[in-house]
C-alpha cells in the first residue's frame, strides 16, 4: 500500500501534468508582467473598474505571496498579491480582472459559485481528516473506516469539479468587461490576457484530473482488498 507502483501509474501522469501547468502559469505571468498596458492602470484599478462595471461593490486589499489572489464572497473582498495590486502590466490587469469576475458572479448569484462556497466547510473538514481515517482503517483492517476516508476525499474531488465552471466563467466575464470598457485596447493586450488566464485555467483542469485519478486509485485499492 505504501509503495504501490499502481499509484504512480494511475496518478503519476496527472501529477506531471499539474506540475507543468503550474510552471506554465508562472512563466506566462512573468512574461506578460514585463509588458505594460496602454491604459496605465494597475491590477487593483482594473479590478475595481471591472467590478463596478458589473454592479459589484468590493473592498480591495493588498496581500503577500505570489499569485495568492482570491475573492472572498463572505466579506466581498478582493485580495490581490503585490505584483497584481501594484503592477501596471498585462498580467496584473488579467489577474485583477479575473478576481473581479468572481465578484460579478457573486452579485449576479451565479449558481456554481454559490455551490462552491457552500462546499468549502465540508471540503476543508474532509481534506484535513480523510487520509488519517483511511490509513487507520487500513492499519486496523477495517475496510468500512477506510471507505469513510475515501468518501471524505471524494468531497475534495467534487469541490475541484465545481471549481472548473467557476474559474472559466470568471475569466469569460473579465475578458468581456475588459474589452467593452477599453481597459484592454488592442489585440496584443487581449492576447496576453487570454494567455495568462488560459494558463491559469489549465492548473485547475490538471488539479481536477489529479484528484479524480487519486480517488479512482483508492477506490480500486479498497475494492480489490474487499
C-alpha positions in Angstrom: 0.0 0.0 0.0 2.8 2.4 0.9 4.9 1.8 -2.2 2.3 0.6 -4.6 3.5 1.2 -8.2 -0.1 1.4 -9.4 -0.4 4.7 -7.6 2.4 6.2 -9.8 1.0 4.5 -12.9 -2.6 5.9 -12.3 -1.9 9.2 -10.7 1.7 10.0 -11.8 0.9 11.3 -15.3 -1.7 13.7 -13.9 0.8 14.9 -11.2 3.2 15.6 -14.0 0.5 17.5 -15.9 -0.2 19.6 -12.8 3.5 20.3 -12.4 3.8 21.5 -16.0 0.6 23.5 -15.7 1.9 25.3 -12.7 5.2 26.0 -14.4 3.3 27.4 -17.4 1.1 29.8 -15.5 4.2 31.1 -13.6 6.0 31.5 -16.9 3.1 33.3 -18.6 2.6 35.6 -15.7 6.3 36.6 -15.6 6.4 37.0 -19.3 3.4 39.4 -19.5 4.4 41.1 -16.3 7.1 42.8 -18.4 4.5 44.1 -20.9 2.8 47.3 -19.9 -0.7 48.3 -20.8 -1.7 51.5 -22.7 -4.2 52.5 -20.1 -1.5 52.6 -17.5 -3.9 51.0 -14.9 -2.7 48.9 -12.0 -4.2 45.5 -11.4 -6.1 46.9 -8.4 -7.6 49.7 -10.6 -8.6 47.3 -13.3 -10.2 45.0 -10.8 -12.2 47.9 -9.3 -13.2 49.1 -12.8 -14.4 45.6 -13.8 -16.3 45.1 -10.5 -18.0 48.5 -10.8 -18.9 47.9 -14.5 -20.8 44.8 -13.4 -22.5 46.4 -10.5 -20.4 44.8 -7.7 -19.2 46.7 -4.7 -15.9 45.3 -3.4 -13.1 46.1 -1.0 -9.7 45.6 -2.4 -6.8 44.5 -0.2 -3.1 44.0 -0.9 -1.8 40.7 0.4 1.6 38.9 0.5 2.5 35.9 -1.7 2.9 35.2 -5.4 -0.4 34.6 -7.2 -2.2 34.4 -3.9 -5.0 36.4 -5.4 -8.6 35.5 -4.5 -12.1 36.8 -3.9 -13.8 36.3 -0.5 -17.6 36.3 -1.1 -18.3 36.4 2.7 -16.7 39.9 3.0 -17.0 41.0 -0.7 -13.2 41.5 -0.7 -10.7 41.1 -3.5 -7.3 40.2 -2.1 -4.6 40.9 -4.6 -0.9 40.0 -4.4 1.6 42.8 -4.6 2.6 42.0 -8.2 -1.1 42.2 -9.2 -2.2 45.0 -6.9 0.6 47.4 -7.9 1.6 46.1 -11.3 0.8 48.0 -14.5 1.2 45.1 -16.8 -1.0 42.7 -18.9 -0.5 40.1 -16.2 -1.7 42.4 -13.4 -4.7 43.5 -15.4 -5.6 39.9 -16.3 -5.4 38.5 -12.8 -7.1 41.5 -11.2 -9.9 41.4 -13.7 -10.3 37.7 -13.2 -10.8 38.0 -9.5 -13.3 40.8 -10.1 -15.1 38.3 -12.3 -15.8 36.3 -9.2 -17.3 39.4 -7.6 -19.6 39.7 -10.7 -20.6 36.1 -10.2 -21.4 36.8 -6.6 -23.6 39.9 -7.3 -25.5 38.0 -10.1 -25.8 34.9 -7.8 -24.0 32.6 -10.2 -25.1 29.1 -9.1 -21.8 27.4 -9.4 -20.1 30.0 -7.2 -22.8 29.6 -4.5 -22.4 25.8 -4.7 -18.6 26.1 -4.3 -19.0 28.5 -1.3 -21.4 26.0 0.4 -18.9 23.2 -0.2 -16.0 25.0 1.5 -16.6 23.9 5.1 -17.2 20.3 4.2 -14.2 20.2 1.9 -11.9 21.7 4.5 -13.0 19.1 7.0 -12.6 16.3 4.5 -9.2 17.4 3.2 -7.8 17.5 6.7 -9.1 14.2 8.0 -9.6 11.8 5.2 -6.0 10.5 5.0 -5.8 9.7 8.7 -9.2 7.9 8.7 -8.2 6.0 5.6 -4.9 4.8 7.0 -6.5 4.0 10.3 -8.9 1.8 8.5 -6.2 0.1 6.5 -3.9 -0.5 9.5 -6.7 -1.7 11.7 -8.0 -3.9 8.8 -11.4 -2.1 9.0 -12.5 -1.5 5.4 -15.6 0.4 6.4 -13.4 3.0 8.2 -11.1 3.2 5.1 -14.2 3.8 2.9 -15.2 6.7 5.1 -11.8 8.3 4.4 -12.2 7.8 0.7 -15.7 9.3 0.7 -14.4 12.3 2.6 -11.7 12.6 -0.1 -14.5 12.5 -2.6 -15.7 15.8 -1.3 -12.4 17.3 -2.4 -12.9 15.9 -5.9 -16.4 17.3 -6.1 -15.1 20.7 -5.0 -12.4 20.6 -7.7 -15.0 19.8 -10.3 -17.3 22.6 -9.2 -14.4 25.0 -9.3 -13.9 24.4 -13.0 -17.0 26.3 -14.3 -16.5 29.0 -11.7 -13.0 29.8 -12.9 -13.7 29.6 -16.6 -16.8 31.8 -16.2 -14.9 34.4 -14.1 -12.3 34.7 -16.9 -15.0 35.0 -19.5 -16.7 37.8 -17.6 -13.4 39.5 -17.0 -12.4 39.5 -20.7 -15.8 40.8 -21.8 -15.7 43.7 -19.4 -12.0 44.5 -20.2 -12.9 44.6 -23.9 -16.0 46.8 -23.8 -14.7 49.2 -21.2 -11.5 49.8 -23.2 -9.2 48.8 -20.4 -7.7 46.3 -22.9 -7.3 48.4 -26.0 -5.5 46.3 -28.7 -5.1 42.8 -29.9 -1.7 42.3 -28.2 -3.2 43.1 -24.8 -6.2 40.9 -25.5 -4.0 38.0 -26.5 -1.8 38.5 -23.4 -4.8 38.5 -21.1 -6.1 35.3 -22.8 -2.7 33.6 -22.5 -2.4 34.4 -18.8 -5.9 33.4 -17.9 -5.8 30.3 -20.2 -2.6 29.1 -18.4 -4.2 29.7 -15.0 -7.3 27.7 -16.1 -5.2 24.7 -17.0 -3.9 24.5 -13.4 -7.5 23.9 -12.3 -8.1 21.3 -15.0 -4.9 19.5 -14.1 -5.8 19.6 -10.4 -9.2 18.2 -11.0 -7.8 15.3 -13.2 -5.2 14.5 -10.5 -7.9 14.4 -7.8 -10.1 12.2 -9.9 -7.2 9.8 -10.7 -6.3 9.7 -7.0 -9.9 8.9 -6.0 -10.0 6.2 -8.7 -6.8 4.6 -7.3 -8.1 4.4 -3.7 -11.5 3.1 -4.8 -9.8 0.3 -6.8 -7.4 -0.4 -3.9 -10.3 -0.9 -1.5 -12.4 -2.8 -4.0 -9.5 -5.2 -4.5 -9.0 -5.5 -0.8 -12.7 -6.3 -0.3 
